Amino acid sequence: MEIEALGADGNPMLALINTYLQAYMFRTSYDCSSDTIVMAFGKPCLVFYSVLTFLILNGGPSHVFAKVFMVVMEDDPIISPKSSQKKVMRGEEAQKYKAMTTTKHDIFLDSFLPAGSYKKLYSYTHLLNGFAIYAKSEKAIKTLSGAKGVRLIQEDIKMAKMTTYTPRYIGANVVWPLLGGAEKAGDGVVIGMVDTGIDPSNPSFLSTSDQAKPPPASFKGTCQTGERFPPDSCNGKIVGARWFARAGQATGEFNATMHYASPYDPDGHGSHTASTAAGNFHTPAISKGYNFGHASGVAPGAHLAIYKAAYSFGGYMSDVIAAVDKAVEDGVDIISLSLGPTSITSGPASFLNLLETQLLLATKAGISVVQAVGNGGPDANSVVSFSPWITSVGASTTDRKYNKSIITGNGQVFSCSGLSPSTPGETMYPLALADDVSNTNSTDGSSNCQDPDVFIRSLVQGKVIICMFVSSNYYEGDFLAGIVDTIQKIGAAGVIITDRSSSDSDTEYQPTFLTTIPSAIVVNGADAQALLEYYDDNLVRDTEGSVTTFGATIRILEGRRASYTREAPVVAEYSSRGPDVDDMQMQAADVLKPNIMAPGHHIWGAWSPTSDAMLEFQGESYAMLSGTSMATPHVAGVVALIRQRHPKWSPAMVMSAIMTTADVSDRSGRPLMAGRDGGVVERATPFDMGAGAINAARAVDPGLVFDAGYRDYLQFLCAVPGVDDGAVLRTVGVPCPSSRARWCSDLNTPSVTVASLVGSRRVDRRVTSVGAENETYMVHVQAPDGVAVRVSPDTFTVAPGATATLRIVLNTTAPGNTFSFGEVVLRGEKKHTVRIPLAVYPAAALGP
């Protein structure tokens, strides 16, 4: 991390602080239980963060002499706040005034400052009348501050504006210029969001009359009005909205007062995912009065069609199927599902539950389906999106980190968590344990800071209070909110929250808790113990045990500014893992899941102010969430960009483009990593990350694609072990084709998965050129352990629109008891690289 990211230039103390700062990531639990459907938040159903971007202030004023200053003069600028719109200077008059003002600035400076002591950088004439100068001495600024005509002098501050950040992180901003700019990226494409609805009043979805664009003629959806969803909610950005809750109504779980009998989103989840996929470009993301930057969807120009089918109580597959059915009827181009079943349904195959087969028919209609893979990680076989016609999405981290720290009076620096402001100024504040500033006759104790009435107000004023928690209470949704509420009511200067046992807190479940008061959560057990020891060592008590002197002091630093480390994405620990399964017996399938991963951890996005899912964001319009729910709309947005660029591509071609161009290594060529239990990070496999981390810039120009259609998927279903013709006929409605595939691995996917390789297997793959000219490809193979891989031909040339067939022969050389992984890479002379992941279980070798 760069020191200047905290404005530490020239300041040894802040430089020291930066040495010790580490990013801790947190999540909070969210009750989204349901009999059949869950929202794909981080485990256990975690709600977190969202896709956005950041305006980052890289620090406040330097504490050494800052050499750049902005000086505002008392004279009017061209657009004067005193003039009416009709009297604003225009044209030649404005140009003359600008030239005159600039000359006056030069004369003013020359008359007060000696030549060589400064350099004028800018003259401000339009919105401000003033200038910026680079001063070589403090004397120059003191001279100007006393000069007549000077209204204001402000020391310059370092700033870095990181706009539409997660779209930038995945390369979407590189694609936008190809599509006419950010505001047009996704234009003409309708993304159907099957989720908890949408808040149409959120700035991410508003459109002015000159921005409003009609949906494509092929879209026939309508808007259902209702409470908090007036007729003007469908405004060009939102082009259709419906709600589905009949199953919830039948069970008695749907409550019109709580859940709204309209497409309005009372939960926040649906608004968040919608803004991530296609929210307006460059929208200020303000939460708790703080501007966290400018939000943008991945496809800001795309249209949104809303199908509300999930609620705070979860949802039902029947409602979801009704929503998908209506979405297809309306004519959406993409279906985004941050929902999934809680378990594998009974039946001959996981691919044959009604939702999976319905989504197959949606694919047949030309609709791309993107679904969250689930939040059951890092356990194996935890995916809840099964079928090869669905793009199943895992979640990764990004390089955006929130650094929070505290400094004690004896110079110790502890890394903490919490999105909160600093204690005012550089003052060190007295530190007090909650028990030491509360009534001793409190029966329930005060250290957990849940009751403001037990505190002695005269003792807490101006102090930072240490509040304790025990692990069983910490994960209750309102526990931290209760602490913050107490601290605000008693008027303390801030709060430090730590584990009573002084053990390490489970950072995988920690929230980055947003507060308006100075606060910090100490997550490291050793740090917590050292902090309490420092407190005790500087405490003076009388003979009765009452504190007479609070000698320990502390300062809480700013925690709402993000830093950007340029780190590669890491598979989030909660992201569900493969292998995919055929059935309830957890038999591994010849299908790669997940297919791709995208940013899902600590993602900013739109939120509903009526939501009580996360108390720290209650009443706010933007929130930070985590989960594969947040990753999925990133991919839906990229699909919209690809479909705008290549409107005739099939869903399989779009999925192929995303998978074969994904990143599998960092900037230095090191393999991507995956989070495991206990914070362990290991090399990621295709069962962790699918084909890799999504790269939108390359996905729009993949060189080659692997195509498949409805008939191919039928052949796949008919090759699933334990599935007979009758099962396919019952669920899909058509019998198996007369020509049958022998193996599920015969499906023409951009990956090869063999769940049991006994001896040898031949796998054919057909590629189609989508390049602009002839291109010659060379084949490179990294074989999985225990498997020999031969690909023919090893070199081939393919013309635009033409196809080529690759024969991949796998042979077991060393049987094992687990999957092993490799890849086939096709490198084209026109700089295209097509990567095919291999996942093979070498079960047995055949004898000679």
N, C-alpha and C positions, 0 to 999 in steps of 0.2 A: 504494500500500500504506500502511495506517495505521501510524504509528509505534508505537502501543500494542500492535500485534500482536507486538512483540518485547519488551514490557515496558519501553519506552524513555521512558516518561513522566517528564519532568523530567531526563533524562540526556542531555546534549548529545552525548556520544560515541556512544551508541546511536542517537541521532537521525541523526548523520552516517552511521553504518553503514547505516541504513535507506535513506538517500538513494542509496547505491550498490548496494544489493542488487538482483539480478535473478534471475528463476527460470530455471534451466536444466533441461531435461527430457532424460531419458536412457533408453536401451533396451539390452538385451543380446541377443546372437544366440542362437538356439535351433535345434538340429538337428531338424527335423521333416520331413525329406525322405521322399518316397514316390513310387512309380510312378504313383499315381492320386489320392491324397487328401492334402491338407495341412491342418493346423490353422491357423486364420486369426489368427496372431500378426502383429505389426508386422514389416515388411521388415527383414532377410531372415528371415522366420519368427520374429518377435521375440516373446519372452515378456515380458510386463510386467504390469502392475499391476492392480488390481481394485476391485467396486462397493460402494462402501461409504460410510464415513462417518467422521466424525472428532470425537474429543474433543480439543480443541486447548488446550493451555496457552499463553496469550498472553504468556508471559514469566514469569520468576522474580521473586523479591522485588525491589522497587525499591531503588535505592541511595540514594534520598532517604528522608526520614521517611515511612513509610506510615501513614496516618491511621486505618485500620481494623485492629483486632486481634481475634483469637479467644482467649478465656481459658477454660481448662478447670479446673474445681474438683476437689478431692479427694473430695467427697461423691459418692455413687452416683446414677446416673440411674434412671429408672423401670425400664428393662430393665437390670438390673445384671449385669455379667459374673461376679459372684460367686454369683448365685442360679441355681438350677435352673429349668427351664421351668415346673415346677409352682408355683414360688413367685413368679413374675412378677406384679407388681401389675396389677390390671385394674379397669375400671369406676370406681366412685366413689372407691375407694382411690387409684387412679392420678391422678385429677383433683385430689384433695386434695394429694397429694404434689407435683404440678406447680405448683399455686398456692403452696404453701409454699416450694418451691425458687425460684420466680420472686421471691417477696418477699425471700427471703434474699439473692438476687443484688442486689436494689435496696438493701437495707440495707448490704450489704458495700460497694458502690460509694459510697454516700453517706458511709460512715464513713471512706473513704480518700481520696476525690477531691472537690475543691471543686465546688460547683454551677457549671455553665456550662463546665467544662473537658472534658466528655465527653457523649456521647449513647449510651445503650444501644440497640442495634439489635434484638437477639434475645436471648431466654433459651432455652438448650438444656436440655431436661429428659428426653427420651425415650431417646435413644441416648448422649447426652453430658450431663453436668452442667456447664454453663458458659454463657457469653454472648459476644456480639460487641459491641464498642463502637467508636464513632468518637471518637478522642482528638484533642484540639486541641494537645497538646504532648507532647514526648517524656518530659517529667517524669512525666506521668500513668502511662505504661507502666512506667517505672522504679519508681514507687511500688508498683504492683500486683505487679511481679515479685518484690518482697521481702515481700509480704504472706503471712501464714499462711493455709493452705487453698488456695492457688493451685498447681495441678499443672503447668500448661503454658500458655505464651503463644506464639501463632504469628501472625506478620505475615500479613495477608491477601494473596492473590495474585490477579491478574486472570485469569479463566478464561472461555472461551466454549465451550459444548458444542454441536458441530455434529453432530447425530444423523442417521443414514441419509442421508448427504450427496448421493450421486448421485441417489437417488430424489427428494430435495428439488430438486436442480438441474433435473430434467426435469419437475417438477410432480406427481409421483406422490403425494406426501404430501397434496396438496390433494384427491386422489381418495379416499384411504383413509377419511376420515370418512363419505363417501357409501356406503361398503360395510361399515360397522360398526366401523371402526377398523383400525389397521395389522395386528393379528393375524388379522383376518378378510378382509383385502383379497386377493382371489383364491380365497377359500374355494369349494370345489366344482369348481375348475378343475384339470385335470391337465396339466402341462407335460412333454412327452416330450423328454428331453435326449439327443441322439445325440452322444456325445463319448467321452472316455477313462474313463468310469466316475465313481465318487464314493467319497469316504471317509466312511462312515456315522458314524464316531466324531467327526467335526468338530462343534464347537458350533453351527455354522450349520444343522445338520440334526438335532440331537437334539430329542426331544420327551418331556416327562414324561407320565405316565399321564393326568393331567387335561387336558393339551394335545392329546393324540393324537385326531385326528378321522379317521373312516373315509373312504375315497375315495367318490366318487359311485357309486351302484349300477350305473351304466353302465360303470364301469371294471372290467375283468376280468383285469388283469395279476397276475403272481405274482413272487415273489422267488427268484432262484437263489442258493443259499448257496455258500460256498466260502471259500478262504483270505482272512482279514481281512474276511470278509463273513458274519457269523453270522446265525442265523435271526431275531434281534431287530433286524436292521438296518432292516427295513421297519416303521416305527414310527408312521405317520400322516403325517409329513412326506414320507418316502420311501414310496411305495405300491407300487412295482414296480421290479424290477432284473433285467437280463439282460445277457449278454455274447456278442459275436459276433467270432470270430477265425479262422474256418475258412480263409479265404484266406491269412491270415498264417501259419497252421499249415502250409498246403500249400507255401508258399514257403520254409518253414524260418525265417522271421523271428520268429515268435512263440516266446517262451521263457517257459514257465510260471513259472519262478523269478523272472524279471525282470518279466514283464507280468501275472502272476496270472490263473489260470483261474477268475475270478470277476468280479462287477461292481465289485470294488474298483479304485480309481483310483491307480495307482502313479506317475502322471505329474503330477497337479495341475491340469491344464487343465480337466478335466470338473468337478472340485469347484469350481473358480473360477467357471465359467460357471453352474453350478447355483445357487450361493449368490447370484450377481448377479440371477438371475431370481426366485428364490423362497426365499432363505435366511431363517432365522428373524429376527424383529425384534429390534433392539437387542442384538446379540451382541458382547461385547468382542473386538476384533481385536488380538491381542497377537502380536508378532513380535520375536524376539531380546530378550524380556523387557520390551519397551516397549509400552505401550498406545496404539495409534494411533487409538483411538476405538471407536465402536459400529457394527457392520455390520448391514445389512439388505438383503434382496432387494427388488426393485421390487414384487413381489406376495408379501409375507411369509406370507399365509395359503394360498397355492396349494400343491397337492401336486406331487411330483416323481416321475416314472417314468424310470428310468435305462436307457439302451441303449448299452452300451459297445461301440464299434466302431472306435475309433482308439487308437493306441499310440505309444510313443516313436519307433517306426520309421515312423509315419504310419498308413496304413490303405488299405483297398481298397474300391472302389465296391460290390463284391458283398457285402461285410460290412455296409456302410452300408445298402444296399438291403434286406438281410435285417432289419436293425434297424428301418428305417422300416416295413417290412411288419408286423413284430410289434407295433410301436407302434400302428399303425392297428387291428390286430386287438384289441389290449388295450383300445382305446377312449380314447386320449389326446385332449385338446382342441387341443393346440398341439404342433408339432414345432419344436424349436430346433436348428439345425445350424450350429455354428461350424466347419464343414468345407466343402471345395469341391474340385473337380478341379484338377489342376495345369495343365491345358491344355484347349482345346476338343477334344472328341472328334470323330473323323471321322464323316461322314454328311452328309445334306442340310441339317441345321440344328442349331444349338446347342441349340435347344429340344427336340430329339428324342432326346437321350441318355437312357438308361434311368432315371437318377436324376430328371431333369427330368420325364419323363412319369409316373414313379411318384408324384412329388410332385403332379402334376396330379390323379391319382386320389385322393390323400390329400385334396386340396382338394375334390374331388367328394364325398368322405365328410364334408365339413363341418369339416375340420381346417385350422387356420391354420398355414402354414409360414413360418418366419422363418430366413433364412440370411445368413451373413457374405458380404459382397461381395468379400472378398479383400484382400490386402496388397501389391498390385503398384503402388500409387501412387508418385509422382503421374503415372505414364505413362497416356496415353489408352488406351482399349480394353483395360483390364486387369481388368475385372470377371470373376468366375468364377461368378456367380449370374445366370442369363440370363432366366428365364421370367417373364411378367407375372403368373402366379398365385402367385409367391413374393415375399414381402416381403424385399427385399435391403437389407442394412444396412451403411452406411459408418461410420467412426469419427471422433469429434471429440475435442478437448481439453475440459477443464472450466476453471473459474476457480481450481481448487485448485493452489497452487504451493508447492514446497519451496525455501526459501531457505537457502543455506549460504554462509558467508563466513569468511575468515581475516583477521586483523589483524597486521601486522608491527610490529616495535619502533619503526620510524620513522613510524608512523601510517598507512601505506598499507592500504587495504581492498580485497580481491579477492573477487569473486563466484566461487563454486565449486559443485560438486555433491557429493552423497553424503548418504544418510540415516544420520547418525552422531551420537553425543553430542559435547559440547564437551570441550576439555581442562579439567581441574578448576579451579574458581575463576576468578579474573581474572589469574592468574599468566601472565607471558610466559615461554615455554619456549625453550631454545636450539634453534636450527635447524641441521641437519647434512645435507649431501649424503651419500647412501649410500656413495659411493666414498671419502669422507673418514673413514668410521668402520669401514672393513673392511680385511681383510688385503690388502696391496698385491700379494701373490704369487698372488692369486686369478686363475685362468686364464680363467674365464668372466665376470669382472667382477661387480659387486654392485649396480649402479645400478638394475637391474630388480627387486631385492629378492625373488628367488625362492628363495634359498638362505640359511637362517639361520646356517649354519656359517661363512660368510665374514666375519661381523661380529665386531668386538671389543666384547665385552659391556660392558666398563668405559667405553667411549666412547659407547655408545648410551643408557645409562641416563639417564632424565629428559629426553631430547631428542626433538624431532619430526624424523623422517627424511624427506628428499626422495627419492622413488623415481621412476625414469624409465621410460617405455615408448616403443616405436616403434609406429607405426600398425598394422603387420602383426601384432604380438603383442597389441595392445590388445583386439581383438575376439574373441580366444580366450576361451571360456567360463570357464576356470579361472585366467586371468591375474590379475585383481583379487583373487580368492580366495587365490591364492598370495602376493600381497603382504601381505594382511591376516594370513595365517597366519604369515608370517615376522616381521612387526612384533610380533605377540603373543608369539612364542617368544623374541625377543631382549629383550623387556621395555622397548621404547621408549615414550615418552609419547604418540605419535601418528604419523600419516603424511600427507604431502602427495604426491599423485601427479600427474605432469604429463608432457607430450610432450617427448621428448628434443630434437626439432627446434624446439621453442618455436613451433610453428604452431598454428592454431586446430584443435581437435578437432571432429570431425563430431558435433554435438550431436544430430542425428537418430538416431544409433546409440548414444548414450551411455546407460548404465544409471544410474538413481538407486540406487546400490549401498548396501545396508543392512549396516552393521557395528556391532559392539559397542564398538569402539575409536574414539577420535577420529581422523577421517580427512576428507580433502577432495580432490577432483579438480579441478585447475585446467584449465578448458576453453578459455580465451581465450589465444591465442598471445602477445599483448602483455603480458598479466598474467604469464604464465609467464616471459617474458624479464625483466620488471621484478623478479619475485621472485628469480630467480637472480642478477641484478645486485646487488640488495640483499644477498644472501647473500655474494657475492664481495667486495663493498666492506667487509664487516665481518669478514672472515676474516684471520687472521694465520698465516703459514706460516714454518717455519724454512728454513735454507739447503738442506735436502734435500727440501723440498716438503711435509713433514708439517705438519698443522694444529696450532698451539699454542694458538690462541684461537678459539672459536666465538662471535663477537660478535653475530650476527643472532639475533633472537628472534621468536617468533610465538605467536599464540593462535588456536585453532580454535573457532569458535562452534557452537552447537547447530544441527543440520540436520534434526531429525525432526519439527519442528512445521510444520504447514501454515498458509499464509495464504490468504485468500479475497478475490479481487480484484473480484468481480462482473463480470468480463469475459465477453463472449459466447463461445460455442464457436467454435473454428476447425477446419476439416477437417484431420485429421492427415495429414501428408505421405505416409505409407505407405498410406493408405486408397485402395483401387482406384477408378479413374475410368471413366466412360463415354466415348464412347457404347457401348451394348450392341451385340453383333455377331450377325449371322445365322448365320455359318458360319466354317470355318477360314480362309477368304479374308479375314476381318476386314471383311466387308461390314457397314456400319452398319445397325442394325435400327430399326424404328419402335417401340421400347420404351424407356422411361426406366429407366435403372439408374445408380447406386443409387436406391432408392425413398425412403430416409429415412436420417438419420444420428443417432447416439446417442453418449453418452460411451464412449470406448474407450481413452483415453490416461491412464496412471497410475491404474489402477483397483485398489482393494483387494478381495480376495475370499478365500474358503476355499482352502486348499492342502493337499497331501498330504505328511506328514512324510517319507515314503519317497522322494519325488521327488528326483532329482539334476539336473533340468532347469535349475535356477538354484541355484548353489552357495550364494549368500548367503541363500537361504531353505531350505536343506536342514535337515530336522528340525523345521521350523516348520509351524504350522497356518494361517497367513495369509500372503499374498504380494501384491505389487503387480505387475501385468502391463499390457501394452499390446497393442492389435491390434483388428481388427474382430471377432475372437472375443469380446472383452470388450464390444463395443457390441451385439452380437446379442442376448444374454440380457436386456439392458435393454429392448429392444423386445418380446421374448417376454413379459416381465413386464407391460408395458403392455397387450399383447394379452390377457393373463389378466384384468386389471382391466376391460377393455372387455367381455370375454365374460361376466364375472360380472354386470356392469351390464346388458348387452344379450345374454342367452343365445341369442336367436333370430336374431341377425345372422349373415350368411354371412361366410366368410373375405374376400371382396372388399369387403364393407361395412366390415369391421374395418380392412383395409388403407387404404381410402378415408378413414376417419375419422382415421387416423394421418397420412396425407399432406396432406390439405386443411387441417389445423389446425396444421401445423408452422410454426416460427419461421424467418423469412428475414432478420430484422434484429435488431440489438441493442436495448438499452433506450432508446437515443437515436435509434432509427430508421435507423441506419447499416447497410448490407448486411453480411451475414456474410462471412467471409473463408476462404480455403483456403491451406494450405501447399503450396509448390512446391519444386522442387529448390534446394538451397543456402540454405534457410531463408527464401526469398522468400515473402511473403504477398500474395495478390491477391484480388480480389473473387471469391467462390464462384459457380459456375454450377450448374444442375441436374445436370450430369455429375459434379460434385464432391460435392454434398450431397443429391442427389435433390430431394425437395420441401422439405427444410430440416431443422432440428433438432427432434427430437420434443418435443411438449408434451402430456404425459399429461392435464393438467387440462382442456385444450380437446378432446382426442381423445374423451373420454367423452360430449361433447355437441357434435357437429360441425354440427348443423343439417340438412345435406344429405349424402347419400352416393351414390357411384357403384357400382352393383351389376353383377356379371357372374357367369355360371355356367358349367357344364361345356360346354354347347353353344356358348357364346360363345367359349370358349377353343379349341374344335375349329375354329370358323370362322377364328379367328386363325391357327392352325397351317396351315390350308389356303390362307391368303393369303400365307404366307411365300415369298419368291422362291426358286425352285428346288425347292420341296417339291411333290410330286404326291400324288394320292390313295393310291397304293400305299405311299408312305413313311409317311403318317399311319396307314394301316391296319396296317402292320407294327409300328409302335412303340406306338400307342395301342390298337389292337385294334378300332377302328371306322372306317368310311369317312367321308369328308368329308360334311357335310350337303348336302342338295340346294340349299338357299339359301346361296350363298357370299358372304362379304365380299370386296370388291374390294381393300381395303388392310388391312394389319395395324393401321394407325392407326384403323381403325373400331372396334376393341375398346373397350368402355366403361370406360376407366380414368380415374383422377383426374389425368391429365396428357395432353399431346398432344406426340408426337414424330414428326417427318417427316424421314426420312433423306435424301430427295431431292425437293424441291418444284420441280416443273417446271410453271410457269404457275400453275395454281390447284388447290386441293383443298378439298373440303367434308368436315368432320369433325363428326359428330353426337355429342352426349353426353346421356345420360339421367340425371337426378338424382332421388333419392327423398327426401322429407322424413322425417326422424326426429325432428323437433321436436315439442313438445307442443301447438302452436297454429299457426294460419295465419301465414305470414310472407311478406313481400314482399321480393324481392331486386332490387338494381340491379347491372348488369354494368359493370365497369371493365376496360379493356384497356390493357396495356403491350405494344406490338407488338415482336417481334424486329427487329433491324436488317435492312433489305432485304426486309421482309415487311409487307404490309398485312393487318390482321386485322379481320374484321367478325363480330359475334355478334348473333344474333337469337333470341328477343326481347331487348331491352336492359333490360327490366323484367318481372318475372313474380311471381305470387303462387302459393304452393303450400300445400295443406292437409296435416296430419299423415297420413303413409302414402301420399300421392299422389305422382305423378311429373310431371316437366316435361322437355321436350326442348330442348336448346340446339343451334343450328346455328352452327358456327364455320367461316367461310370464310377460307382463307389464300391470298394472292396474292403471287407474287414481284414485287417492285418494283425490286430491285437485286441481281442475281445475285452470289454471292460464292464463296469457296473454303473456307468453314468453317461450322460451326453458329453460329447466333445464338439469343438467349434472350429470353423475355418471360414474360408471365403474363396470365391472365384471373382476375379477382377478383370473386366474388359477395358483396356486402355486404347482409346482412339487417337489417330494421328491429328485430329482436329480438337484435341484437348478434352474430349468427353471421357469421363470415367464412370463405368457402370459396375456397381459392386453388388454381388449376390452372396448373402450370408449363408453358411452351411451349419446345420445343427444335426448331428448324427449320433445315434446310440449304437455303437458296434457290439451287437449282442453275441454273435458267434461267427466263426470262420468255417467255411466248408472244407472238408478234407480234399486231398489231391485225387 
